[in-house]
């Protein structure tokens, strides 16, 4: 079996990084009313520039985590 050098291994794995959107530095920076938090086990994409009543509905975290646009946040219930 051939040995793989560390730099080659690092280059191969560098494409496997997941980049998450930048999160607010403080939890209260974008306050979410309790009635709009997703239920336990679900997630919700939250747009800080939209009013609470115009946010998309909660859904499956595995699906939603791949659809978070820049500037939005994934909120876990």
PQR file with spaces between the fields and no chain letter, atoms N, CA, C, O and H, PARSE charges and radii, in Angstrom:
ATOM       1  N    UNK     1       0.838   -1.174    0.000 -0.4000 1.5000
ATOM       2  CA   UNK     1       0.000    0.000    0.000 -0.0000 2.0000
ATOM       3  C    UNK     1       0.886    1.242    0.000  0.5500 1.7000
ATOM       4  O    UNK     1       1.840    1.324    0.775 -0.5500 1.4000
ATOM       5  N    UNK     2       0.586    2.185   -0.842 -0.4000 1.5000
ATOM       6  CA   UNK     2       1.394    3.408   -0.927 -0.0000 2.0000
ATOM       7  C    UNK     2       1.061    4.352    0.215  0.5500 1.7000
ATOM       8  O    UNK     2      -0.067    4.385    0.705 -0.5500 1.4000
ATOM       9  H    UNK     2      -0.189    2.118   -1.471  0.4000 1.0000
ATOM      10  N    UNK     3       2.055    5.114    0.627 -0.4000 1.5000
ATOM      11  CA   UNK     3       1.850    6.119    1.672 -0.0000 2.0000
ATOM      12  C    UNK     3       1.501    7.441    0.998  0.5500 1.7000
ATOM      13  O    UNK     3       2.097    7.803   -0.016 -0.5500 1.4000
ATOM      14  H    UNK     3       2.972    5.087    0.228  0.4000 1.0000
ATOM      15  N    UNK     4       0.545    8.151    1.557 -0.4000 1.5000
ATOM      16  CA   UNK     4       0.141    9.460    1.032 -0.0000 2.0000
ATOM      17  C    UNK     4       0.804   10.521    1.887  0.5500 1.7000
ATOM      18  O    UNK     4       0.754   10.461    3.116 -0.5500 1.4000
ATOM      19  H    UNK     4       0.060    7.857    2.380  0.4000 1.0000
ATOM      20  N    UNK     5       1.419   11.487    1.239 -0.4000 1.5000
ATOM      21  CA   UNK     5       2.086   12.545    1.995 -0.0000 2.0000
ATOM      22  C    UNK     5       1.043   13.457    2.652  0.5500 1.7000
ATOM      23  O    UNK     5      -0.089   13.576    2.183 -0.5500 1.4000
ATOM      24  H    UNK     5       1.459   11.535    0.241  0.4000 1.0000
ATOM      25  N    UNK     6       1.451   14.084    3.730 -0.4000 1.5000
ATOM      26  CA   UNK     6       0.562   14.980    4.475 -0.0000 2.0000
ATOM      27  C    UNK     6       0.066   16.130    3.593  0.5500 1.7000
ATOM      28  O    UNK     6      -1.135   16.401    3.609 -0.5500 1.4000
ATOM      29  H    UNK     6       2.370   13.988    4.111  0.4000 1.0000
ATOM      30  N    UNK     7       0.910   16.820    2.828 -0.4000 1.5000
ATOM      31  CA   UNK     7       0.404   17.904    1.977 -0.0000 2.0000
ATOM      32  C    UNK     7      -0.609   17.412    0.938  0.5500 1.7000
ATOM      33  O    UNK     7      -1.588   18.101    0.652 -0.5500 1.4000
ATOM      34  H    UNK     7       1.886   16.599    2.815  0.4000 1.0000
ATOM      35  N    UNK     8      -0.376   16.229    0.377 -0.4000 1.5000
ATOM      36  CA   UNK     8      -1.318   15.681   -0.596 -0.0000 2.0000
ATOM      37  C    UNK     8      -2.650   15.350    0.074  0.5500 1.7000
ATOM      38  O    UNK     8      -3.714   15.629   -0.478 -0.5500 1.4000
ATOM      39  H    UNK     8       0.420   15.669    0.610  0.4000 1.0000
ATOM      40  N    UNK     9      -2.588   14.765    1.247 -0.4000 1.5000
ATOM      41  CA   UNK     9      -3.797   14.447    1.992 -0.0000 2.0000
ATOM      42  C    UNK     9      -4.569   15.717    2.337  0.5500 1.7000
ATOM      43  O    UNK     9      -5.794   15.748    2.222 -0.5500 1.4000
ATOM      44  H    UNK     9      -1.724   14.538    1.695  0.4000 1.0000
ATOM      45  N    UNK    10      -3.868   16.755    2.755 -0.4000 1.5000
ATOM      46  CA   UNK    10      -4.520   18.029    3.082 -0.0000 2.0000
ATOM      47  C    UNK    10      -5.184   18.635    1.850  0.5500 1.7000
ATOM      48  O    UNK    10      -6.282   19.185    1.940 -0.5500 1.4000
ATOM      49  H    UNK    10      -2.873   16.730    2.848  0.4000 1.0000
ATOM      50  N    UNK    11      -4.524   18.535    0.707 -0.4000 1.5000
ATOM      51  CA   UNK    11      -5.093   19.074   -0.533 -0.0000 2.0000
ATOM      52  C    UNK    11      -6.347   18.312   -0.922  0.5500 1.7000
ATOM      53  O    UNK    11      -7.322   18.909   -1.378 -0.5500 1.4000
ATOM      54  H    UNK    11      -3.633   18.088    0.633  0.4000 1.0000
ATOM      55  N    UNK    12      -6.328   16.996   -0.747 -0.4000 1.5000
ATOM      56  CA   UNK    12      -7.497   16.186   -1.085 -0.0000 2.0000
ATOM      57  C    UNK    12      -8.680   16.475   -0.171  0.5500 1.7000
ATOM      58  O    UNK    12      -9.825   16.502   -0.623 -0.5500 1.4000
ATOM      59  H    UNK    12      -5.536   16.511   -0.376  0.4000 1.0000
ATOM      60  N    UNK    13      -8.408   16.688    1.106 -0.4000 1.5000
ATOM      61  CA   UNK    13      -9.478   16.928    2.070 -0.0000 2.0000
ATOM      62  C    UNK    13      -9.948   18.372    2.106  0.5500 1.7000
ATOM      63  O    UNK    13     -10.979   18.664    2.712 -0.5500 1.4000
ATOM      64  H    UNK    13      -7.478   16.666    1.473  0.4000 1.0000
ATOM      65  N    UNK    14      -9.227   19.272    1.482 -0.4000 1.5000
ATOM      66  CA   UNK    14      -9.614   20.684    1.562 -0.0000 2.0000
ATOM      67  C    UNK    14     -10.953   20.955    0.891  0.5500 1.7000
ATOM      68  O    UNK    14     -11.609   21.943    1.221 -0.5500 1.4000
ATOM      69  H    UNK    14      -8.389   19.035    0.990  0.4000 1.0000
ATOM      70  N    UNK    15     -11.373   20.117   -0.031 -0.4000 1.5000
ATOM      71  CA   UNK    15     -12.672   20.284   -0.670 -0.0000 2.0000
ATOM      72  C    UNK    15     -13.815   19.787    0.182  0.5500 1.7000
ATOM      73  O    UNK    15     -14.972   19.926   -0.214 -0.5500 1.4000
ATOM      74  H    UNK    15     -10.840   19.314   -0.299  0.4000 1.0000
ATOM      75  N    UNK    16     -13.537   19.213    1.338 -0.4000 1.5000
ATOM      76  CA   UNK    16     -14.560   18.637    2.200 -0.0000 2.0000
ATOM      77  C    UNK    16     -14.987   19.569    3.332  0.5500 1.7000
ATOM      78  O    UNK    16     -15.631   19.126    4.283 -0.5500 1.4000
ATOM      79  H    UNK    16     -12.598   19.100    1.660  0.4000 1.0000
ATOM      80  N    UNK    17     -14.648   20.813    3.245 -0.4000 1.5000
ATOM      81  CA   UNK    17     -14.968   21.754    4.307 -0.0000 2.0000
ATOM      82  C    UNK    17     -16.362   22.325    4.084  0.5500 1.7000
ATOM      83  O    UNK    17     -16.713   22.682    2.959 -0.5500 1.4000
ATOM      84  H    UNK    17     -14.125   21.173    2.472  0.4000 1.0000
ATOM      85  N    UNK    18     -17.152   22.414    5.135 -0.4000 1.5000
ATOM      86  CA   UNK    18     -18.480   23.022    5.062 -0.0000 2.0000
ATOM      87  C    UNK    18     -18.376   24.430    5.614  0.5500 1.7000
ATOM      88  O    UNK    18     -17.928   24.624    6.744 -0.5500 1.4000
ATOM      89  H    UNK    18     -16.867   22.124    6.049  0.4000 1.0000
ATOM      90  N    UNK    19     -18.782   25.408    4.833 -0.4000 1.5000
ATOM      91  CA   UNK    19     -18.748   26.797    5.262 -0.0000 2.0000
ATOM      92  C    UNK    19     -20.143   27.207    5.716  0.5500 1.7000
ATOM      93  O    UNK    19     -21.089   27.197    4.928 -0.5500 1.4000
ATOM      94  H    UNK    19     -19.146   25.251    3.915  0.4000 1.0000
ATOM      95  N    UNK    20     -20.262   27.565    6.975 -0.4000 1.5000
ATOM      96  CA   UNK    20     -21.544   27.997    7.529 -0.0000 2.0000
ATOM      97  C    UNK    20     -21.659   29.508    7.419  0.5500 1.7000
ATOM      98  O    UNK    20     -20.643   30.204    7.437 -0.5500 1.4000
ATOM      99  H    UNK    20     -19.493   27.573    7.615  0.4000 1.0000
ATOM     100  N    UNK    21     -22.878   30.032    7.305 -0.4000 1.5000
ATOM     101  CA   UNK    21     -23.033   31.482    7.280 -0.0000 2.0000
ATOM     102  C    UNK    21     -22.559   32.090    8.597  0.5500 1.7000
ATOM     103  O    UNK    21     -22.601   31.445    9.644 -0.5500 1.4000
ATOM     104  H    UNK    21     -23.703   29.468    7.290  0.4000 1.0000
ATOM     105  N    UNK    22     -22.119   33.312    8.529 -0.4000 1.5000
ATOM     106  CA   UNK    22     -21.652   33.985    9.739 -0.0000 2.0000
ATOM     107  C    UNK    22     -22.825   34.186   10.685  0.5500 1.7000
ATOM     108  O    UNK    22     -23.905   34.604   10.266 -0.5500 1.4000
ATOM     109  H    UNK    22     -22.084   33.836    7.678  0.4000 1.0000
ATOM     110  N    UNK    23     -22.614   33.893   11.941 -0.4000 1.5000
ATOM     111  CA   UNK    23     -23.673   34.011   12.944 -0.0000 2.0000
ATOM     112  C    UNK    23     -23.495   35.301   13.734  0.5500 1.7000
ATOM     113  O    UNK    23     -22.384   35.823   13.827 -0.5500 1.4000
ATOM     114  H    UNK    23     -21.737   33.554   12.282  0.4000 1.0000
ATOM     115  N    UNK    24     -24.572   35.813   14.300 -0.4000 1.5000
ATOM     116  CA   UNK    24     -24.432   37.013   15.127 -0.0000 2.0000
ATOM     117  C    UNK    24     -23.517   36.737   16.319  0.5500 1.7000
ATOM     118  O    UNK    24     -23.436   35.609   16.806 -0.5500 1.4000
ATOM     119  H    UNK    24     -25.474   35.389   14.225  0.4000 1.0000
ATOM     120  N    UNK    25     -22.839   37.766   16.773 -0.4000 1.5000
ATOM     121  CA   UNK    25     -21.914   37.588   17.895 -0.0000 2.0000
ATOM     122  C    UNK    25     -22.670   37.437   19.211  0.5500 1.7000
ATOM     123  O    UNK    25     -22.159   36.814   20.141 -0.5500 1.4000
ATOM     124  H    UNK    25     -22.905   38.682   16.378  0.4000 1.0000
ATOM     125  N    UNK    26     -23.855   37.986   19.308 -0.4000 1.5000
ATOM     126  CA   UNK    26     -24.659   37.862   20.520 -0.0000 2.0000
ATOM     127  C    UNK    26     -26.008   37.268   20.161  0.5500 1.7000
ATOM     128  O    UNK    26     -26.575   37.581   19.115 -0.5500 1.4000
ATOM     129  H    UNK    26     -24.271   38.492   18.552  0.4000 1.0000
ATOM     130  N    UNK    27     -26.515   36.416   21.026 -0.4000 1.5000
ATOM     131  CA   UNK    27     -27.797   35.743   20.767 -0.0000 2.0000
ATOM     132  C    UNK    27     -28.939   36.743   20.618  0.5500 1.7000
ATOM     133  O    UNK    27     -29.852   36.510   19.826 -0.5500 1.4000
ATOM     134  H    UNK    27     -26.054   36.161   21.876  0.4000 1.0000
ATOM     135  N    UNK    28     -28.911   37.839   21.353 -0.4000 1.5000
ATOM     136  CA   UNK    28     -30.002   38.812   21.317 -0.0000 2.0000
ATOM     137  C    UNK    28     -29.865   39.826   20.190  0.5500 1.7000
ATOM     138  O    UNK    28     -30.675   40.748   20.091 -0.5500 1.4000
ATOM     139  H    UNK    28     -28.169   38.028   21.997  0.4000 1.0000
ATOM     140  N    UNK    29     -28.854   39.673   19.339 -0.4000 1.5000
ATOM     141  CA   UNK    29     -28.675   40.631   18.257 -0.0000 2.0000
ATOM     142  C    UNK    29     -29.869   40.597   17.297  0.5500 1.7000
ATOM     143  O    UNK    29     -30.283   41.636   16.782 -0.5500 1.4000
ATOM     144  H    UNK    29     -28.196   38.924   19.419  0.4000 1.0000
ATOM     145  N    UNK    30     -30.419   39.407   17.060 -0.4000 1.5000
ATOM     146  CA   UNK    30     -31.624   39.251   16.237 -0.0000 2.0000
ATOM     147  C    UNK    30     -32.652   38.508   17.081  0.5500 1.7000
ATOM     148  O    UNK    30     -32.804   37.295   16.933 -0.5500 1.4000
ATOM     149  H    UNK    30     -30.083   38.563   17.479  0.4000 1.0000
ATOM     150  N    UNK    31     -33.355   39.205   17.955 -0.4000 1.5000
ATOM     151  CA   UNK    31     -34.291   38.507   18.843 -0.0000 2.0000
ATOM     152  C    UNK    31     -35.421   37.863   18.048  0.5500 1.7000
ATOM     153  O    UNK    31     -36.006   38.482   17.160 -0.5500 1.4000
ATOM     154  H    UNK    31     -33.232   40.190   18.076  0.4000 1.0000
ATOM     155  N    UNK    32     -35.712   36.626   18.378 -0.4000 1.5000
ATOM     156  CA   UNK    32     -36.787   35.881   17.730 -0.0000 2.0000
ATOM     157  C    UNK    32     -37.869   35.652   18.778  0.5500 1.7000
ATOM     158  O    UNK    32     -37.603   35.061   19.825 -0.5500 1.4000
ATOM     159  H    UNK    32     -35.237   36.122   19.099  0.4000 1.0000
ATOM     160  N    UNK    33     -39.094   36.116   18.503 -0.4000 1.5000
ATOM     161  CA   UNK    33     -40.176   35.900   19.471 -0.0000 2.0000
ATOM     162  C    UNK    33     -40.380   34.410   19.751  0.5500 1.7000
ATOM     163  O    UNK    33     -40.268   33.585   18.844 -0.5500 1.4000
ATOM     164  H    UNK    33     -39.310   36.595   17.653  0.4000 1.0000
ATOM     165  N    UNK    34     -40.678   34.070   20.994 -0.4000 1.5000
ATOM     166  CA   UNK    34     -40.819   32.664   21.390 -0.0000 2.0000
ATOM     167  C    UNK    34     -41.834   31.921   20.520  0.5500 1.7000
ATOM     168  O    UNK    34     -41.637   30.741   20.230 -0.5500 1.4000
ATOM     169  H    UNK    34     -40.769   34.740   21.731  0.4000 1.0000
ATOM     170  N    UNK    35     -42.885   32.567   20.108 -0.4000 1.5000
ATOM     171  CA   UNK    35     -43.898   31.920   19.286 -0.0000 2.0000
ATOM     172  C    UNK    35     -43.430   31.601   17.878  0.5500 1.7000
ATOM     173  O    UNK    35     -44.115   30.884   17.149 -0.5500 1.4000
ATOM     174  H    UNK    35     -43.045   33.525   20.344  0.4000 1.0000
ATOM     175  N    UNK    36     -42.278   32.118   17.482 -0.4000 1.5000
ATOM     176  CA   UNK    36     -41.758   31.881   16.140 -0.0000 2.0000
ATOM     177  C    UNK    36     -40.546   30.957   16.129  0.5500 1.7000
ATOM     178  O    UNK    36     -39.977   30.690   15.070 -0.5500 1.4000
ATOM     179  H    UNK    36     -41.721   32.701   18.074  0.4000 1.0000
ATOM     180  N    UNK    37     -40.148   30.465   17.305 -0.4000 1.5000
ATOM     181  CA   UNK    37     -39.052   29.496   17.359 -0.0000 2.0000
ATOM     182  C    UNK    37     -39.559   28.160   16.821  0.5500 1.7000
ATOM     183  O    UNK    37     -40.721   27.819   17.038 -0.5500 1.4000
ATOM     184  H    UNK    37     -40.610   30.681   18.165  0.4000 1.0000
ATOM     185  N    UNK    38     -38.720   27.398   16.129 -0.4000 1.5000
ATOM     186  CA   UNK    38     -39.168   26.104   15.623 -0.0000 2.0000
ATOM     187  C    UNK    38     -39.383   25.120   16.770  0.5500 1.7000
ATOM     188  O    UNK    38     -38.763   25.246   17.826 -0.5500 1.4000
ATOM     189  H    UNK    38     -37.775   27.675   15.952  0.4000 1.0000
ATOM     190  N    UNK    39     -40.262   24.142   16.561 -0.4000 1.5000
ATOM     191  CA   UNK    39     -40.470   23.131   17.609 -0.0000 2.0000
ATOM     192  C    UNK    39     -39.208   22.291   17.811  0.5500 1.7000
ATOM     193  O    UNK    39     -38.355   22.244   16.925 -0.5500 1.4000
ATOM     194  H    UNK    39     -40.766   24.040   15.703  0.4000 1.0000
ATOM     195  N    UNK    40     -39.078   21.631   18.954 -0.4000 1.5000
ATOM     196  CA   UNK    40     -37.908   20.784   19.197 -0.0000 2.0000
ATOM     197  C    UNK    40     -37.729   19.753   18.076  0.5500 1.7000
ATOM     198  O    UNK    40     -38.684   19.098   17.659 -0.5500 1.4000
ATOM     199  H    UNK    40     -39.771   21.669   19.674  0.4000 1.0000
ATOM     200  N    UNK    41     -36.496   19.627   17.602 -0.4000 1.5000
ATOM     201  CA   UNK    41     -36.187   18.668   16.553 -0.0000 2.0000
ATOM     202  C    UNK    41     -36.334   19.219   15.144  0.5500 1.7000
ATOM     203  O    UNK    41     -35.977   18.540   14.181 -0.5500 1.4000
ATOM     204  H    UNK    41     -35.720   20.160   17.941  0.4000 1.0000
ATOM     205  N    UNK    42     -36.853   20.435   15.002 -0.4000 1.5000
ATOM     206  CA   UNK    42     -36.989   21.061   13.689 -0.0000 2.0000
ATOM     207  C    UNK    42     -36.142   22.326   13.632  0.5500 1.7000
ATOM     208  O    UNK    42     -35.640   22.798   14.651 -0.5500 1.4000
ATOM     209  H    UNK    42     -37.143   20.986   15.784  0.4000 1.0000
ATOM     210  N    UNK    43     -35.994   22.859   12.444 -0.4000 1.5000
ATOM     211  CA   UNK    43     -35.223   24.083   12.227 -0.0000 2.0000
ATOM     212  C    UNK    43     -36.042   25.068   11.412  0.5500 1.7000
ATOM     213  O    UNK    43     -37.078   24.727   10.841 -0.5500 1.4000
ATOM     214  H    UNK    43     -36.402   22.475   11.616  0.4000 1.0000
ATOM     215  N    UNK    44     -35.554   26.290   11.374 -0.4000 1.5000
ATOM     216  CA   UNK    44     -36.209   27.340   10.600 -0.0000 2.0000
ATOM     217  C    UNK    44     -35.141   28.274   10.059  0.5500 1.7000
ATOM     218  O    UNK    44     -34.210   28.655   10.769 -0.5500 1.4000
ATOM     219  H    UNK    44     -34.713   26.567   11.838  0.4000 1.0000
ATOM     220  N    UNK    45     -35.288   28.638    8.791 -0.4000 1.5000
ATOM     221  CA   UNK    45     -34.401   29.645    8.222 -0.0000 2.0000
ATOM     222  C    UNK    45     -34.964   30.995    8.641  0.5500 1.7000
ATOM     223  O    UNK    45     -36.146   31.275    8.440 -0.5500 1.4000
ATOM     224  H    UNK    45     -36.044   28.329    8.214  0.4000 1.0000
ATOM     225  N    UNK    46     -34.110   31.831    9.225 -0.4000 1.5000
ATOM     226  CA   UNK    46     -34.548   33.127    9.742 -0.0000 2.0000
ATOM     227  C    UNK    46     -33.856   34.241    8.971  0.5500 1.7000
ATOM     228  O    UNK    46     -32.629   34.287    8.878 -0.5500 1.4000
ATOM     229  H    UNK    46     -33.150   31.604    9.389  0.4000 1.0000
ATOM     230  N    UNK    47     -34.672   35.140    8.419 -0.4000 1.5000
ATOM     231  CA   UNK    47     -34.161   36.304    7.694 -0.0000 2.0000
ATOM     232  C    UNK    47     -34.259   37.513    8.617  0.5500 1.7000
ATOM     233  O    UNK    47     -35.368   37.926    8.956 -0.5500 1.4000
ATOM     234  H    UNK    47     -35.669   35.102    8.495  0.4000 1.0000
ATOM     235  N    UNK    48     -33.136   38.093    9.034 -0.4000 1.5000
ATOM     236  CA   UNK    48     -33.179   39.194   10.000 -0.0000 2.0000
ATOM     237  C    UNK    48     -33.848   40.454    9.461  0.5500 1.7000
ATOM     238  O    UNK    48     -34.247   41.312   10.248 -0.5500 1.4000
ATOM     239  H    UNK    48     -32.235   37.758    8.759  0.4000 1.0000
ATOM     240  N    UNK    49     -33.983   40.591    8.142 -0.4000 1.5000
ATOM     241  CA   UNK    49     -34.599   41.796    7.586 -0.0000 2.0000
ATOM     242  C    UNK    49     -36.105   41.632    7.341  0.5500 1.7000
ATOM     243  O    UNK    49     -36.737   42.538    6.798 -0.5500 1.4000
ATOM     244  H    UNK    49     -33.659   39.894    7.503  0.4000 1.0000
ATOM     245  N    UNK    50     -36.684   40.498    7.730 -0.4000 1.5000
ATOM     246  CA   UNK    50     -38.126   40.262    7.557 -0.0000 2.0000
ATOM     247  C    UNK    50     -38.823   40.261    8.911  0.5500 1.7000
ATOM     248  O    UNK    50     -38.231   39.851    9.910 -0.5500 1.4000
ATOM     249  H    UNK    50     -36.170   39.762    8.170  0.4000 1.0000
ATOM     250  N    UNK    51     -40.083   40.720    8.958 -0.4000 1.5000
ATOM     251  CA   UNK    51     -40.843   40.627   10.213 -0.0000 2.0000
ATOM     252  C    UNK    51     -41.122   39.156   10.558  0.5500 1.7000
ATOM     253  O    UNK    51     -41.119   38.305    9.668 -0.5500 1.4000
ATOM     254  H    UNK    51     -40.564   41.053    8.147  0.4000 1.0000
ATOM     255  N    UNK    52     -41.360   38.853   11.831 -0.4000 1.5000
ATOM     256  CA   UNK    52     -41.588   37.454   12.242 -0.0000 2.0000
ATOM     257  C    UNK    52     -42.701   36.754   11.461  0.5500 1.7000
ATOM     258  O    UNK    52     -42.575   35.568   11.156 -0.5500 1.4000
ATOM     259  H    UNK    52     -41.362   39.544   12.554  0.4000 1.0000
ATOM     260  N    UNK    53     -43.770   37.444   11.136 -0.4000 1.5000
ATOM     261  CA   UNK    53     -44.883   36.810   10.426 -0.0000 2.0000
ATOM     262  C    UNK    53     -44.597   36.498    8.966  0.5500 1.7000
ATOM     263  O    UNK    53     -45.396   35.821    8.318 -0.5500 1.4000
ATOM     264  H    UNK    53     -43.873   38.408   11.384  0.4000 1.0000
ATOM     265  N    UNK    54     -43.480   36.971    8.434 -0.4000 1.5000
ATOM     266  CA   UNK    54     -43.134   36.727    7.033 -0.0000 2.0000
ATOM     267  C    UNK    54     -41.949   35.772    6.880  0.5500 1.7000
ATOM     268  O    UNK    54     -41.335   35.705    5.815 -0.5500 1.4000
ATOM     269  H    UNK    54     -42.831   37.521    8.961  0.4000 1.0000
ATOM     270  N    UNK    55     -41.631   35.038    7.941 -0.4000 1.5000
ATOM     271  CA   UNK    55     -40.547   34.063    7.903 -0.0000 2.0000
ATOM     272  C    UNK    55     -41.071   32.739    7.334  0.5500 1.7000
ATOM     273  O    UNK    55     -42.250   32.426    7.499 -0.5500 1.4000
ATOM     274  H    UNK    55     -42.130   35.093    8.806  0.4000 1.0000
ATOM     275  N    UNK    56     -40.212   31.961    6.668 -0.4000 1.5000
ATOM     276  CA   UNK    56     -40.650   30.657    6.170 -0.0000 2.0000
ATOM     277  C    UNK    56     -40.983   29.699    7.318  0.5500 1.7000
ATOM     278  O    UNK    56     -40.510   29.889    8.438 -0.5500 1.4000
ATOM     279  H    UNK    56     -39.254   32.216    6.534  0.4000 1.0000
ATOM     280  N    UNK    57     -41.783   28.686    7.049 -0.4000 1.5000
ATOM     281  CA   UNK    57     -42.172   27.751    8.115 -0.0000 2.0000
ATOM     282  C    UNK    57     -41.011   26.856    8.548  0.5500 1.7000
ATOM     283  O    UNK    57     -40.038   26.695    7.812 -0.5500 1.4000
ATOM     284  H    UNK    57     -42.168   28.532    6.139  0.4000 1.0000
ATOM     285  N    UNK    58     -41.119   26.273    9.751 -0.4000 1.5000
ATOM     286  CA   UNK    58     -40.099   25.328   10.211 -0.0000 2.0000
ATOM     287  C    UNK    58     -40.113   24.074    9.339  0.5500 1.7000
ATOM     288  O    UNK    58     -41.089   23.787    8.646 -0.5500 1.4000
ATOM     289  H    UNK    58     -41.909   26.404   10.350  0.4000 1.0000
ATOM     290  N    UNK    59     -39.003   23.338    9.393 -0.4000 1.5000
ATOM     291  CA   UNK    59     -38.916   22.103    8.626 -0.0000 2.0000
ATOM     292  C    UNK    59     -37.785   21.218    9.104  0.5500 1.7000
ATOM     293  O    UNK    59     -37.216   21.426   10.175 -0.5500 1.4000
ATOM     294  H    UNK    59     -38.210   23.571    9.955  0.4000 1.0000
ATOM     295  N    UNK    60     -37.475   20.238    8.295 -0.4000 1.5000
ATOM     296  CA   UNK    60     -36.445   19.262    8.600 -0.0000 2.0000
ATOM     297  C    UNK    60     -35.063   19.924    8.566  0.5500 1.7000
ATOM     298  O    UNK    60     -34.697   20.553    7.573 -0.5500 1.4000
ATOM     299  H    UNK    60     -37.938   20.069    7.425  0.4000 1.0000
ATOM     300  N    UNK    61     -34.307   19.780    9.644 -0.4000 1.5000
ATOM     301  CA   UNK    61     -32.985   20.410    9.744 -0.0000 2.0000
ATOM     302  C    UNK    61     -32.028   19.914    8.668  0.5500 1.7000
ATOM     303  O    UNK    61     -31.256   20.699    8.116 -0.5500 1.4000
ATOM     304  H    UNK    61     -34.604   19.269   10.450  0.4000 1.0000
ATOM     305  N    UNK    62     -32.071   18.622    8.364 -0.4000 1.5000
ATOM     306  CA   UNK    62     -31.153   18.065    7.360 -0.0000 2.0000
ATOM     307  C    UNK    62     -31.378   18.692    5.996  0.5500 1.7000
ATOM     308  O    UNK    62     -30.421   18.918    5.256 -0.5500 1.4000
ATOM     309  H    UNK    62     -32.698   17.984    8.811  0.4000 1.0000
ATOM     310  N    UNK    63     -32.611   18.974    5.655 -0.4000 1.5000
ATOM     311  CA   UNK    63     -32.913   19.584    4.362 -0.0000 2.0000
ATOM     312  C    UNK    63     -32.618   21.080    4.371  0.5500 1.7000
ATOM     313  O    UNK    63     -32.010   21.602    3.437 -0.5500 1.4000
ATOM     314  H    UNK    63     -33.389   18.791    6.256  0.4000 1.0000
ATOM     315  N    UNK    64     -33.045   21.766    5.419 -0.4000 1.5000
ATOM     316  CA   UNK    64     -32.910   23.220    5.464 -0.0000 2.0000
ATOM     317  C    UNK    64     -31.467   23.686    5.549  0.5500 1.7000
ATOM     318  O    UNK    64     -31.142   24.762    5.046 -0.5500 1.4000
ATOM     319  H    UNK    64     -33.539   21.342    6.179  0.4000 1.0000
ATOM     320  N    UNK    65     -30.591   22.905    6.173 -0.4000 1.5000
ATOM     321  CA   UNK    65     -29.208   23.367    6.352 -0.0000 2.0000
ATOM     322  C    UNK    65     -28.482   23.565    5.025  0.5500 1.7000
ATOM     323  O    UNK    65     -27.467   24.259    4.973 -0.5500 1.4000
ATOM     324  H    UNK    65     -30.854   22.031    6.582  0.4000 1.0000
ATOM     325  N    UNK    66     -28.990   22.967    3.959 -0.4000 1.5000
ATOM     326  CA   UNK    66     -28.374   23.123    2.643 -0.0000 2.0000
ATOM     327  C    UNK    66     -28.990   24.267    1.836  0.5500 1.7000
ATOM     328  O    UNK    66     -28.580   24.522    0.704 -0.5500 1.4000
ATOM     329  H    UNK    66     -29.814   22.403    4.001  0.4000 1.0000
ATOM     330  N    UNK    67     -29.971   24.950    2.417 -0.4000 1.5000
ATOM     331  CA   UNK    67     -30.690   25.992    1.680 -0.0000 2.0000
ATOM     332  C    UNK    67     -30.659   27.355    2.377  0.5500 1.7000
ATOM     333  O    UNK    67     -31.504   28.207    2.104 -0.5500 1.4000
ATOM     334  H    UNK    67     -30.305   24.743    3.337  0.4000 1.0000
ATOM     335  N    UNK    68     -29.697   27.562    3.271 -0.4000 1.5000
ATOM     336  CA   UNK    68     -29.600   28.832    3.992 -0.0000 2.0000
ATOM     337  C    UNK    68     -28.864   29.840    3.115  0.5500 1.7000
ATOM     338  O    UNK    68     -27.671   29.678    2.855 -0.5500 1.4000
ATOM     339  H    UNK    68     -29.011   26.870    3.493  0.4000 1.0000
ATOM     340  N    UNK    69     -29.563   30.881    2.655 -0.4000 1.5000
ATOM     341  CA   UNK    69     -28.910   31.866    1.795 -0.0000 2.0000
ATOM     342  C    UNK    69     -28.012   32.810    2.607  0.5500 1.7000
ATOM     343  O    UNK    69     -28.132   32.880    3.830 -0.5500 1.4000
ATOM     344  H    UNK    69     -30.532   31.013    2.866  0.4000 1.0000
ATOM     345  N    UNK    70     -27.117   33.531    1.932 -0.4000 1.5000
ATOM     346  CA   UNK    70     -26.282   34.491    2.648 -0.0000 2.0000
ATOM     347  C    UNK    70     -27.135   35.532    3.375  0.5500 1.7000
ATOM     348  O    UNK    70     -28.104   36.052    2.822 -0.5500 1.4000
ATOM     349  H    UNK    70     -27.020   33.475    0.938  0.4000 1.0000
ATOM     350  N    UNK    71     -26.768   35.822    4.597 -0.4000 1.5000
ATOM     351  CA   UNK    71     -27.489   36.802    5.390 -0.0000 2.0000
ATOM     352  C    UNK    71     -28.584   36.207    6.251  0.5500 1.7000
ATOM     353  O    UNK    71     -29.114   36.892    7.125 -0.5500 1.4000
ATOM     354  H    UNK    71     -25.981   35.401    5.046  0.4000 1.0000
ATOM     355  N    UNK    72     -28.936   34.953    6.028 -0.4000 1.5000
ATOM     356  CA   UNK    72     -29.972   34.288    6.821 -0.0000 2.0000
ATOM     357  C    UNK    72     -29.297   33.334    7.814  0.5500 1.7000
ATOM     358  O    UNK    72     -28.104   33.051    7.707 -0.5500 1.4000
ATOM     359  H    UNK    72     -28.504   34.396    5.318  0.4000 1.0000
ATOM     360  N    UNK    73     -30.081   32.848    8.776 -0.4000 1.5000
ATOM     361  CA   UNK    73     -29.554   31.971    9.832 -0.0000 2.0000
ATOM     362  C    UNK    73     -30.442   30.751    9.962  0.5500 1.7000
ATOM     363  O    UNK    73     -31.648   30.821    9.726 -0.5500 1.4000
ATOM     364  H    UNK    73     -31.050   33.078    8.863  0.4000 1.0000
ATOM     365  N    UNK    74     -29.846   29.639   10.337 -0.4000 1.5000
ATOM     366  CA   UNK    74     -30.589   28.434   10.607 -0.0000 2.0000
ATOM     367  C    UNK    74     -30.792   28.350   12.116  0.5500 1.7000
ATOM     368  O    UNK    74     -29.831   28.262   12.881 -0.5500 1.4000
ATOM     369  H    UNK    74     -28.866   29.583   10.529  0.4000 1.0000
ATOM     370  N    UNK    75     -32.042   28.377   12.527 -0.4000 1.5000
ATOM     371  CA   UNK    75     -32.391   28.347   13.946 -0.0000 2.0000
ATOM     372  C    UNK    75     -32.859   26.942   14.273  0.5500 1.7000
ATOM     373  O    UNK    75     -33.776   26.430   13.632 -0.5500 1.4000
ATOM     374  H    UNK    75     -32.822   28.448   11.906  0.4000 1.0000
ATOM     375  N    UNK    76     -32.242   26.312   15.263 -0.4000 1.5000
ATOM     376  CA   UNK    76     -32.629   24.968   15.681 -0.0000 2.0000
ATOM     377  C    UNK    76     -33.562   25.041   16.869  0.5500 1.7000
ATOM     378  O    UNK    76     -33.355   25.833   17.788 -0.5500 1.4000
ATOM     379  H    UNK    76     -31.496   26.728   15.784  0.4000 1.0000
ATOM     380  N    UNK    77     -34.595   24.206   16.847 -0.4000 1.5000
ATOM     381  CA   UNK    77     -35.574   24.150   17.937 -0.0000 2.0000
ATOM     382  C    UNK    77     -35.185   23.174   19.000  0.5500 1.7000
ATOM     383  O    UNK    77     -35.907   23.013   19.984 -0.5500 1.4000
ATOM     384  H    UNK    77     -34.763   23.563   16.101  0.4000 1.0000
